[in-house]
Amino acid sequence: MKLKPGVDVLGIKPELLLGLQVAEAVYASHGVELVVTSVTDGQHRRGSLHYQGLAADLRVHGLPGERSVREGMAREIGEALGVDFDVVYEGHGTPGAHVHLEFQPKEDR
C-alpha cells in the first residue's frame, strides 16, 4: 500500500485501517498496488467521515477502465468487510474517479 504524496493519516481510526488492509488484499488479487489518495486531508462534503478518520479514497488508475470492473472491485471489498462498511466507485469517466471506503456502523442490526 502506498500513500499519495500529501495524504494525511493523522487521526485515522483502527476500523478504517482494517478496511484499508482488506482493500489492499483485493487490489493485490487483481495485480494492482493500492494507492490511498485521501484520508483526513482534502476537501469533502460537510459532515464527511474523512474528517473523523473513518473514510478513505482509493486510486483506480491502473485498473481496467471498464466501469463494471471498477464497480466489481468496490463490491468485492465491501462484501469482504461486511455491512458496517460502505464501499462505492465514484466519478466514473472523470479525473477524480476513485473508490470511496468508509466505516459507518449500521444501527438497525
Rosetta blueprint (number, residue, H / E / L):
1 M L
2 K E
3 L E
4 K L
5 P L
6 G L
7 V L
8 D L
9 V L
10 L L
11 G L
12 I L
13 K L
14 P H
15 E H
16 L H
17 L H
18 L H
19 G H
20 L H
21 Q H
22 V H
23 A H
24 E H
25 A H
26 V H
27 Y H
28 A H
29 S H
30 H L
31 G L
32 V L
33 E L
34 L L
35 V E
36 V E
37 T E
38 S E
39 V L
40 T L
41 D L
42 G L
43 Q L
44 H L
45 R L
46 R L
47 G L
48 S L
49 L H
50 H H
51 Y H
52 Q H
53 G L
54 L L
55 A E
56 A E
57 D E
58 L E
59 R E
60 V L
61 H L
62 G L
63 L L
64 P L
65 G L
66 E L
67 R H
68 S H
69 V H
70 R H
71 E H
72 G H
73 M H
74 A H
75 R H
76 E H
77 I H
78 G H
79 E H
80 A H
81 L H
82 G L
83 V L
84 D L
85 F E
86 D E
87 V E
88 V E
89 Y E
90 E E
91 G L
92 H L
93 G L
94 T L
95 P L
96 G L
97 A L
98 H E
99 V E
100 H E
101 L E
102 E E
103 F E
104 Q L
105 P L
106 K L
107 E L
108 D L
109 R L
